[in-house]
C-alpha cells in the first residue's frame, strides 16, 4: 500500500511539473483561479450548512 501511495504522489508531482512548464507565465493566474474556485465552493457549502442549521433551530422554537 505504501509503494502505491508513493507512486501516486510521484505521478501527481510529474503532472504538476509538466503543467507548470506548459503554462509558463500564466501559472499564477491559473493557480489563483483554481484556489478561488475551491474557496467559493467551500464557502457556499458552509453557508448552506449554516442556513440549514438555522432553519432547524428556528422550527424547534415555533413548536
N, CA, C and O atoms as a MOPAC input file, in Angstrom:
PM7 MOZYME 1SCF
protein

 N      0.83200 1    -1.19600 1     0.00000 1
 C      0.00000 1     0.00000 1     0.00000 1
 C      0.87000 1     1.25000 1     0.00000 1
 O      0.54800 1     2.22400 1    -0.68000 1
 N      1.93900 1     1.23700 1     0.73200 1
 C      2.81200 1     2.39000 1     0.81200 1
 C      3.47900 1     2.67400 1    -0.53700 1
 O      3.63000 1     3.83300 1    -0.92500 1
 N      3.87200 1     1.62800 1    -1.24000 1
 C      4.50000 1     1.80200 1    -2.55100 1
 C      3.51200 1     2.39500 1    -3.55200 1
 O      3.88600 1     3.21400 1    -4.39100 1
 N      2.25700 1     1.97900 1    -3.46000 1
 C      1.22300 1     2.51400 1    -4.34200 1
 C      0.98800 1     4.00100 1    -4.06100 1
 O      0.79500 1     4.78500 1    -4.99000 1
 N      1.00300 1     4.38100 1    -2.80800 1
 C      0.82300 1     5.77900 1    -2.42600 1
 C      1.98300 1     6.63700 1    -2.92500 1
 O      1.76800 1     7.74300 1    -3.42100 1
 N      3.19600 1     6.14000 1    -2.79700 1
 C      4.37500 1     6.87400 1    -3.27100 1
 C      4.33800 1     7.01400 1    -4.78800 1
 O      4.68800 1     8.06600 1    -5.32400 1
 N      3.91800 1     5.96500 1    -5.47900 1
 C      3.81400 1     6.03700 1    -6.93500 1
 C      2.74900 1     7.05500 1    -7.35300 1
 O      2.94800 1     7.79200 1    -8.31900 1
 N      1.63400 1     7.10200 1    -6.64300 1
 C      0.58800 1     8.07500 1    -6.93000 1
 C      1.06000 1     9.50200 1    -6.71800 1
 O      0.77200 1    10.38500 1    -7.52500 1
 N      1.78700 1     9.72500 1    -5.63100 1
 C      2.33400 1    11.06100 1    -5.36800 1
 C      3.37700 1    11.45600 1    -6.40900 1
 O      3.47200 1    12.62500 1    -6.78300 1
 N      4.15500 1    10.48700 1    -6.87600 1
 C      5.14200 1    10.76700 1    -7.91400 1
 C      4.45700 1    11.16600 1    -9.22200 1
 O      4.92400 1    12.06400 1    -9.92300 1
 N      3.36400 1    10.50500 1    -9.54500 1
 C      2.62100 1    10.85000 1   -10.76000 1
 C      2.03300 1    12.25100 1   -10.64300 1
 O      2.07900 1    13.02500 1   -11.59900 1
 N      1.48300 1    12.58100 1    -9.48000 1
 C      0.94600 1    13.92600 1    -9.26300 1
 C      2.04500 1    14.97100 1    -9.39000 1
 O      1.82200 1    16.04000 1    -9.95800 1
 N      3.21800 1    14.67400 1    -8.87100 1
 C      4.34600 1    15.59800 1    -8.96800 1
 C      4.76000 1    15.82100 1   -10.41600 1
 O      4.99800 1    16.95900 1   -10.82300 1
 N      4.84700 1    14.75800 1   -11.19200 1
 C      5.23800 1    14.88100 1   -12.59700 1
 C      4.19600 1    15.67600 1   -13.37800 1
 O      4.54800 1    16.53200 1   -14.19000 1
 N      2.92200 1    15.39900 1   -13.13800 1
 C      1.86000 1    16.14200 1   -13.83100 1
 C      1.90800 1    17.61400 1   -13.44200 1
 O      1.72400 1    18.47900 1   -14.29900 1
 N      2.15100 1    17.91900 1   -12.17300 1
 C      2.23800 1    19.30800 1   -11.73100 1
 C      3.41200 1    20.03100 1   -12.37800 1
 O      3.28700 1    21.18500 1   -12.78800 1
 N      4.54100 1    19.36000 1   -12.46800 1
 C      5.70600 1    19.97500 1   -13.10100 1
 C      5.47000 1    20.21400 1   -14.59300 1
 O      5.82700 1    21.26900 1   -15.11800 1
 N      4.87400 1    19.24300 1   -15.27100 1
 C      4.56600 1    19.42900 1   -16.68900 1
 C      3.56300 1    20.56600 1   -16.89700 1
 O      3.70200 1    21.35600 1   -17.83100 1
 N      2.57500 1    20.64500 1   -16.04600 1
 C      1.60300 1    21.72400 1   -16.12400 1
 C      2.28000 1    23.08100 1   -15.91900 1
 O      1.98200 1    24.04100 1   -16.63100 1
 N      3.18700 1    23.15600 1   -14.94900 1
 C      3.89200 1    24.41700 1   -14.68800 1
 C      4.76300 1    24.82000 1   -15.87100 1
 O      4.87300 1    26.00700 1   -16.17800 1
 N      5.37400 1    23.86300 1   -16.53100 1
 C      6.20900 1    24.16500 1   -17.69000 1
 C      5.35600 1    24.63600 1   -18.86200 1
 O      5.73700 1    25.57200 1   -19.56400 1
 N      4.21100 1    24.00300 1   -19.08200 1
 C      3.38000 1    24.34800 1   -20.23500 1
 C      2.68700 1    25.70100 1   -20.08300 1
 O      2.56700 1    26.43600 1   -21.06400 1
 N      2.23000 1    26.04700 1   -18.88200 1
 C      1.50900 1    27.30800 1   -18.73100 1
 C      2.45300 1    28.49800 1   -18.63900 1
 O      2.06000 1    29.61600 1   -18.97200 1
 N      3.66900 1    28.28800 1   -18.20200 1
 C      4.66900 1    29.34600 1   -18.19000 1
 C      4.27200 1    30.54100 1   -17.35200 1
 O      4.04400 1    30.41700 1   -16.14800 1
 N      4.18900 1    31.71500 1   -17.99500 1
 C      3.91600 1    32.95900 1   -17.27300 1
 C      2.48900 1    33.05300 1   -16.75700 1
 O      2.20500 1    33.85300 1   -15.86500 1
 N      1.59600 1    32.25300 1   -17.30100 1
 C      0.20600 1    32.31000 1   -16.86300 1
 C     -0.06000 1    31.39600 1   -15.66400 1
 O     -1.20600 1    31.26700 1   -15.23400 1
 N      0.95800 1    30.77600 1   -15.13300 1
 C      0.80000 1    29.86500 1   -13.99600 1
 C      0.13500 1    30.49200 1   -12.79300 1
 O     -0.78700 1    29.89000 1   -12.24100 1
 N      0.55900 1    31.69600 1   -12.34600 1
 C     -0.10300 1    32.30600 1   -11.18700 1
 C     -1.58800 1    32.57600 1   -11.41400 1
 O     -2.38600 1    32.47600 1   -10.48200 1
 N     -1.96400 1    32.91800 1   -12.64900 1
 C     -3.37500 1    33.17100 1   -12.93000 1
 C     -4.17400 1    31.88000 1   -12.77700 1
 O     -5.24100 1    31.88400 1   -12.16200 1
 N     -3.67100 1    30.77700 1   -13.32900 1
 C     -4.37700 1    29.50400 1   -13.20700 1
 C     -4.42300 1    29.04200 1   -11.75200 1
 O     -5.42900 1    28.49200 1   -11.30400 1
 N     -3.33500 1    29.26600 1   -11.01800 1
 C     -3.29600 1    28.89000 1    -9.60700 1
 C     -4.35600 1    29.66200 1    -8.82000 1
 O     -5.09400 1    29.07000 1    -8.03200 1
 N     -4.43700 1    30.96400 1    -9.02600 1
 C     -5.42200 1    31.76100 1    -8.29900 1
 C     -6.84200 1    31.39400 1    -8.72200 1
 O     -7.76200 1    31.43500 1    -7.90500 1
 N     -7.02300 1    31.03800 1    -9.98500 1
 C     -8.34100 1    30.62700 1   -10.44700 1
 C     -8.77600 1    29.33500 1    -9.75300 1
 O     -9.91700 1    29.23000 1    -9.30200 1
 N     -7.88700 1    28.36500 1    -9.66500 1
 C     -8.21900 1    27.09400 1    -9.00700 1
 C     -8.48100 1    27.30800 1    -7.52200 1
 O     -9.45700 1    26.78400 1    -6.98600 1
 N     -7.61700 1    28.07500 1    -6.84500 1
 C     -7.80200 1    28.33000 1    -5.41600 1
 C     -9.09600 1    29.10600 1    -5.17400 1
 O     -9.83500 1    28.80500 1    -4.23700 1
 N     -9.37000 1    30.09700 1    -6.01300 1
 C    -10.60100 1    30.86500 1    -5.86700 1
 C    -11.84400 1    30.01900 1    -6.06100 1
 O    -12.82000 1    30.16500 1    -5.32500 1
 N    -11.81500 1    29.13800 1    -7.04300 1
 C    -12.96600 1    28.26400 1    -7.28800 1
 C    -13.19900 1    27.33200 1    -6.10600 1
 O    -14.34100 1    27.13100 1    -5.69000 1
 N    -12.14300 1    26.77100 1    -5.57000 1
 C    -12.27400 1    25.87900 1    -4.41200 1
 C    -12.81000 1    26.65600 1    -3.21300 1
 O    -13.67300 1    26.15800 1    -2.49100 1
 N    -12.31000 1    27.86800 1    -2.99400 1
 C    -12.77900 1    28.66200 1    -1.86600 1
 C    -14.25500 1    29.02800 1    -2.01000 1
 O    -14.99200 1    28.99500 1    -1.02400 1
 N    -14.69800 1    29.37500 1    -3.21500 1
 C    -16.10900 1    29.70400 1    -3.43000 1
 C    -16.98600 1    28.50000 1    -3.12100 1
 O    -18.03700 1    28.64200 1    -2.49700 1
 N    -16.56700 1    27.32400 1    -3.55100 1
 C    -17.34300 1    26.10900 1    -3.29300 1
 C    -17.40700 1    25.82100 1    -1.79100 1
 O    -18.47100 1    25.49600 1    -1.26500 1
 N    -16.27100 1    25.94100 1    -1.10200 1
 C    -16.25300 1    25.66900 1     0.34000 1
 C    -17.08200 1    26.68000 1     1.12200 1
 O    -17.80500 1    26.30300 1     2.04500 1
 N    -16.98800 1    27.95200 1     0.76700 1
 C    -17.74100 1    28.98500 1     1.48500 1
 C    -19.23800 1    28.82900 1     1.23000 1
 O    -20.03800 1    28.98100 1     2.15300 1
 N    -19.62300 1    28.53100 1    -0.00100 1
 C    -21.05200 1    28.34700 1    -0.26700 1
 C    -21.58700 1    27.10100 1     0.43400 1
 O    -22.72600 1    27.09200 1     0.90200 1
 N    -20.77900 1    26.05900 1     0.50700 1
 C    -21.19100 1    24.86000 1     1.24300 1
 C    -21.35400 1    25.14100 1     2.72300 1
 O    -22.31200 1    24.67600 1     3.34200 1
 N    -20.42700 1    25.90100 1     3.30200 1
 C    -20.53200 1    26.26400 1     4.71400 1
 C    -21.75900 1    27.13800 1     4.95500 1
 O    -22.44100 1    26.99200 1     5.97000 1
 N    -22.03600 1    28.04400 1     4.02500 1
 C    -23.22800 1    28.87600 1     4.15600 1
 C    -24.50100 1    28.06100 1     4.10200 1
 O    -25.44200 1    28.33100 1     4.84800 1
 N    -24.54600 1    27.06900 1     3.23200 1
 C    -25.72300 1    26.20600 1     3.14600 1
 C    -25.90400 1    25.39700 1     4.42400 1
 O    -27.03100 1    25.20800 1     4.88200 1
 N    -24.82100 1    24.92600 1     4.99600 1
 C    -24.89900 1    24.16700 1     6.25400 1
 C    -25.39400 1    25.06400 1     7.38900 1
 O    -26.23900 1    24.65900 1     8.18700 1
 N    -24.85800 1    26.28800 1     7.45100 1
 C    -25.30000 1    27.21100 1     8.49700 1
 C    -26.77000 1    27.59200 1     8.32500 1
 O    -27.49700 1    27.69700 1     9.31300 1
 N    -27.21600 1    27.80000 1     7.08900 1
 C    -28.61400 1    28.11700 1     6.84200 1
 C    -29.51000 1    26.95500 1     7.24700 1
 O    -30.57100 1    27.16400 1     7.83700 1
 N    -29.09600 1    25.74500 1     6.93800 1
 C    -29.88300 1    24.57200 1     7.31600 1
 C    -29.96400 1    24.44700 1     8.83400 1
 O    -31.02500 1    24.14400 1     9.38000 1
 N    -28.84700 1    24.68000 1     9.51200 1
 C    -28.85500 1    24.60600 1    10.97600 1
 C    -29.73200 1    25.70600 1    11.57500 1
 O    -30.41500 1    25.48100 1    12.57400 1
 N    -29.71200 1    26.88800 1    10.97000 1
 C    -30.53700 1    27.98800 1    11.45000 1
 C    -32.01900 1    27.67400 1    11.24000 1
 O    -32.84500 1    27.96100 1    12.10600 1
 N    -32.35100 1    27.09000 1    10.09900 1
 C    -33.74900 1    26.73200 1     9.82700 1
 C    -34.23400 1    25.65500 1    10.79900 1
 O    -35.37500 1    25.69600 1    11.26000 1
 N    -33.35700 1    24.68500 1    11.10900 1
 C    -33.72800 1    23.62900 1    12.05300 1
 C    -33.95300 1    24.19700 1    13.44700 1
 O    -34.90400 1    23.80900 1    14.12600 1
 N    -33.10100 1    25.10100 1    13.87800 1
 C    -33.24400 1    25.65600 1    15.22800 1
 C    -34.46700 1    26.57700 1    15.32100 1
 O    -35.09200 1    26.65100 1    16.37900 1
 N    -34.81900 1    27.27700 1    14.24100 1
 C    -35.99600 1    28.15000 1    14.29000 1
 C    -37.29000 1    27.33700 1    14.26500 1
 O    -38.28800 1    27.76000 1    14.84800 1
 N    -37.29400 1    26.19100 1    13.60800 1
 C    -38.50600 1    25.35700 1    13.58500 1
 C    -38.73400 1    24.69500 1    14.93400 1
 O    -39.87900 1    24.41100 1    15.28700 1
 N    -37.68800 1    24.44300 1    15.69100 1
 C    -37.84700 1    23.86300 1    17.02900 1
 C    -38.43500 1    24.87600 1    17.99300 1
 O    -39.16200 1    24.48300 1    18.90400 1
 N    -38.15300 1    26.15900 1    17.83300 1
 C    -38.66500 1    27.18800 1    18.72100 1
 C    -40.15700 1    27.45700 1    18.48100 1
 O    -40.87000 1    27.84300 1    19.40800 1
 N    -40.62600 1    27.25900 1    17.26300 1
 C    -42.03100 1    27.52300 1    16.94900 1
 C    -42.96700 1    26.49900 1    17.57000 1
 O    -44.12400 1    26.81000 1    17.85300 1
 N    -42.48700 1    25.29600 1    17.78300 1
 C    -43.34200 1    24.23000 1    18.28800 1
 C    -43.53900 1    24.33300 1    19.73900 1
 O    -44.23800 1    23.50700 1    20.32800 1

